[in-house]
Amino acid sequence: MTAVTAIDSQVQVDTDAAISVRGLWKVFGEDANSIIGSPEAHLSRPELLEKTGCVAAVRDVSFDVAKGEVFVVMGLSGSGKSTLVRCLTRLIEPTAGEVFFEGEDILTASKSRLRELRRTKFSMVFQHFGLLPHRRVIDNIAYPLEINGVGKDARYQRAREVIELVGLDGYANHFPEQLSGGMQQRVGLARALAVNPEVMFLDEPFSALDPLIRRDMQNEVKRLHKDLNKTMVFITHDLAEAMKLGDRIVIMRDGDIVQVGTPVDLVMKPVDDYVADFTKDIPKSHVLTMGALARAARADETVSADPVDADLIVRKAIPRIVNSTNPVGVVKGGATVGVVGRDDILHLIADDADEGSST
Amino acid sequence: MSTPTFVDTLPHWLRKRSSVIVIVLVVWVILATLLRGVDTLELSTATNTPVTEWFRELAASIRGSRSEAWIFIFVFNPIRAFIQGFVEVIRSVIAVPGSGDVIPVIGWLGVVALVGFIVYASSNWRTALLSMGLLTACGMLGVWIDTMDTLAMTMGSVLLSLAIALPIGIWAGLNDRFMAFIRPVLDLAQILPTLVYLAPLALVFLVGIAASTIATMIYSIPICVRITAHAIRSLKAGPIEASESMGSTRLQMLRKVQLPMARRTIILGINQTTLAALSFVVIAALIGAPGLGKPVIEALTIRNVGNGVVAGLAVVLLAVMLDRATTAAVQHSAEIPPEGDALIRRRIGLAAAAAATIGAIALSRYQLWAAVFPERLVIGSYIGNAADAVTDWITSNFYALTIGLNQNFTIHVLNRVEAVLADAPWYLTIIAISILAAIIGGRFVGVLSLVLLTGVVLIGLWNDAMVTLTQVLIATAIVMLIGVLLGVAAGRSPRVERALKPFLDAGQTLPAFVYLVPVLALFGPSRFAAIVCGVFYASPVVVRVVADGVRGVPKDMVEAAVSSGSSTTQVVTKVQLPASKKSLLLGANQGMIFVLAVVVIGGFVGAGGLGYLVIVGQSKPELQGKGLAAGLAIVLLGIVMDRIAQAGARRNEKQPT
């Protein structure tokens, strides 16, 4: 069942990727270029540092980001995730590799072409907001339009639109320092949306915020994504955040990609102990869909009359299932894919409880 | 890896640097006492040496080629004409009447109103009123025209300095290679005592407005460059990266992000530049700068305390005004701009102030009382007389604290140190200092000291240099004592810090020159007076550096010491002072450089030494060579002291023993 999802994502990647990354390297240090392709490239990080004085922040990374998906890059600090996202728009110049956007290799783009892409196609949201302290909210949001030569009236009109979109009404004439962290990041989001970009890069946008505000902002991003359907590359060190927002998640460690997959993949089929260790605290009922849990109805079972949708998260379906004496049918696109009964739910929750107690 | 010094070859018990230093000092003092009066190279003021003679001839030939050599015709003379013309324009507006006129373009009332308007526009009405009051007070001291001359010179120098320093500072802030390129120049400018620029510049640009403006610029430009570059360099990276991610060009980034964000610090740099320029313009009276410096110098030369106090007070008032006005502008630039009703009120206020200013300027052109400062408001002579009376009263009633203190200190401390440095054979002193330099700063610094001090001997001004060095070392020792005591107190207690703040601010705002007047009044012309001036001038800086260092000691370090039962003394001596060692060494270095700058000016109040030769060289043509040579000797001395202190500080960082 999970294999289906994996194949699904494979198909998406090949046909309409928004961004394709191939063999991307970033090595910091003198003479970093000579390391690529040499035997040293395969050394572990400490060994490489010892031997050459260089640090490989991103090592031979390849992946595709599908159009309209939220692609989360998740890793602990020092895993290279922030360097990776900066390499994609060349805020940090990669050492080697290719980054394709609409068929064009960004890494070979000229300075002025790169500037044009940054002005019209990409936008970025930063952990510490990166707002201009000397400008009012509206002028911060209008800034990307301003540097692109949009006239004052037009850019203010657009800025007011996005101010409304992110819920900043009434704050247009405030200065950033007058706003709370959460509100400041709303300005950051609005600024990133102002140019109506194709791809948004969000670098740990909510890590500097308090937990409650963070939850609000995550919901805000979910809502914006649903409404605007932008491709998003979202960096985080918080697995719960990754699970909540990501269509697919890539887990990085020491500059390498450990696993790419849907939240369900990571929880149900971790490729190694590192990923398993990460995901073991995530209750399965919080990520699995009813479709993933569904099984064929046994002959002796009476299936309840009112089916549930296959995309529904198990946790949200629990009351329905538990209140029904008979197993409930699971439908996808009108066709029944299987059933889920009380026992199935109980087994899943028991599994979660087991793993919770073993920590 | 640091290069091994000869210290490393010594047996272990001798490796402790402090014990080696003590041994060297003891041997040095014993030898100096035994060899007292031998080979001291003492020289009477009027005698020239081959080197000073050569300098005199060089000066004469430069004077002779002023109208012939191409470098004068195409470079120096046009620069002189431009700068002189620029400053004269400002002077003609506020200070001196044009030809055929009785008053400058704007009379006193107009100037007061205009200054008030400018301050109001750049900050708030309170500071504007204060500035207008301070300016009027300068008029009431009876030195309105001198004040305007000083103001015009300061403004001219500041504007020209900013025109050069801001672009350089911005470039240095953006470009690492350019910064590395100009850093040595900035460093050198910091250790050059003000007095030594004057003579060479007067030689090239003639005594007068141009030379004094250029000297002022040379003094203030490095300060402005340093702060501007720092302003750009210390910007938060976030907004800059964000701006880059949105596709800003470098020019857009500079104009719309970096400069606006750095604005506050850059304005702070303008504040510092202005105060530096003012203090220099006063000293530049030595090479013909018009203004308040002239009466101060006259008063110092003929020991007329009353007149000196009046002119010095005007300098102080002007300094306070410029400082308050520019500081308020810094604060204003950080405030959130008004909007709505507040914005309308502000606009109405500005319009009204502009109208009043125009009215006052018009009035000052057509009404005599508004044009020339009214005589009956002048109370300068009363203040002068009062200062004289107070001085007489203090010196006659508190003899022990003034002249007595001076004599005791001179006999028991000053003469003894001078005996070791100046009354001993020159080679002994050079070797002793070089060995100490090597121990403190490493072999390179030792060799450097040897070479530079030998240079002083070759110039022929060894004995005078040692007289100056004596005063510098004693003053620095006192400054460090004060600096550590007050600095630790201020660093530990916010109350003490608040109490000290006005004095520290004043000490950093006031031009060194004006200290000379009261010190001269109290202690008479003497070496002691120069030391007192040096102490007054340098202490605030050192107190501040030490206090910052003590405050910078991590809180948990102090808490850990307190929680393990340390007494206050133990916390200070075992935790806070050792942990802020770097600040202490930095403070010592700064203190020494500041002291040197003032001690040489002490030549005015009978301190003798190199400073006196520079000043005499300025007034007696036959000694001009000696004055120039003395300037060079001061520079060499300054470099030796700075290098020893810097290298000592660096080595301390590397091997915390």
Interface residues (C-beta under 8 A of the other chain):
Chain A: T89 L91 L114 R115 E116 L117 R118 R119 F122 S123 M124 F126 H128 F129 G130 L131 L132 P133 H134 R135 Y143 P144 E146 I147 N148 N173 F175 Q178 G188 R191 V195 F201
Chain B: G238 P239 I240 E241 A242 S243 E244 S245 M246 G247 S248 T249 Q252 K256 V257 P260 M261 R263 I336 E339
